[in-house]
Structures are given as C-alpha cells and as structure tokens.
C-alpha cells in the first residue's frame, strides 16, 4: 500500500491576501486557484518552490467559529516546518522583506532553525536539516 498526505488546510481570512503573502513573500508557487460555484468558494493550493511534497490548501474561514482559528491553528505551537537547502539565504531574504522572526537562528542537533510568523501569526520553523538527519535523506 502507498499513501501520502497531499494537502494541509490553512484557515485564512482572505484568499487574495494569503496568496500575496505565500507567493510574493515566501516565494511559493500557486498550484491552483479554482472557483467552485456550487459552494461559493475557491480551491487555492500553494507549494514551496520545487517541492514535490505536501501542499497548503488556503481555506477561507466560512463560519464564525472558523475565524477564531485564523493564526492560531495549533494553540501557539509551531505549526508548519519549511525546509530549505540554504538557511542563511532564505533567512536573510525573508528578514529583508519584513518577515517577523520570533526566535532567532539557532544551531540544533538536527540542523539550523529559526521561527517566523505568517501573515496571520501562525508559527513556522525555517529549517535546514543536517545532511545525516533521517528526513534530509528523503
């Protein structure tokens, strides 16, 4: 059997402002933006550049109770982990365009990491794994 997780839904306030942040600031690729008239919503999928892994489904909050989770999908824990092949290149570029890092770069046993916020306050790790880390081999 072969299975895989292909999308993670990220609750957002507005499709276009989320697309702007992920595509123009984080340099993700816009994979799909399709209007679904029967549900009056859009199917918006973004992915880090040159990635063949999990994608983000930008899901606009459609009910009042969903709005409470925008920017707090994991109760304040780091939610998503953005792996890179060059930590310092991406860290410096992100800092230069105003991405807010809430924890500075640190060398850990597994690699180099810093924590940043997305446009809604969700926490992300920017991470370059050491070559011998099991996930770096995948």
Residue pairs with C-beta under 8 A, 6 or more apart in sequence:
5 54
6 54
6 55
7 45
7 54
7 55
7 56
7 57
8 54
8 55
8 56
8 57
8 80
9 56
9 57
9 59
10 18
10 56
10 57
10 58
10 59
10 73
10 80
10 122
11 59
11 60
11 61
11 66
11 69
11 70
11 73
12 18
12 58
12 59
12 60
12 61
12 70
12 120
13 60
13 61
13 67
13 70
13 120
14 60
15 33
15 42
15 44
15 58
15 60
17 119
18 44
18 58
18 119
19 30
19 33
19 44
19 46
19 58
21 118
21 119
22 28
22 46
22 56
22 58
22 118
23 29
23 30
23 46
25 94
25 97
25 98
25 99
25 119
26 48
26 82
26 94
26 99
27 48
27 49
28 46
28 47
28 48
28 49
28 56
29 46
29 47
29 48
29 49
30 44
30 45
30 46
31 45
31 46
31 47
31 55
32 43
32 44
32 45
33 42
33 43
33 44
33 45
34 42
34 43
35 41
35 42
36 42
36 43
41 60
41 62
42 60
43 57
44 57
44 58
44 59
45 55
45 56
45 57
45 58
46 55
46 56
46 58
47 53
47 55
47 56
48 82
48 83
56 80
61 67
61 69
61 70
70 120
71 118
71 120
71 121
71 122
72 121
72 122
73 79
73 122
74 122
74 123
76 123
77 123
78 115
78 123
78 124
78 125
79 122
79 123
79 124
80 122
80 124
80 125
81 124
81 125
81 127
82 124
82 125
82 126
82 127
83 127
83 128
83 129
83 135
84 90
84 126
84 127
84 128
85 128
86 128
87 105
87 111
87 112
87 113
87 114
87 126
87 127
87 128
88 112
90 126
91 101
91 105
91 114
91 126
94 101
94 116
94 126
95 101
99 116
99 117
100 116
100 117
101 114
101 115
101 116
101 117
102 115
102 116
102 117
102 123
103 114
103 115
104 114
105 112
105 113
105 114
106 112
106 113
106 114
109 130
110 129
110 130
110 133
111 127
111 128
111 129
111 130
111 133
111 136
112 127
112 128
113 125
113 126
113 127
113 128
114 125
114 126
115 123
115 124
115 125
115 126
116 123
116 124
116 126
117 123
117 124
118 124
129 135
129 136
130 136
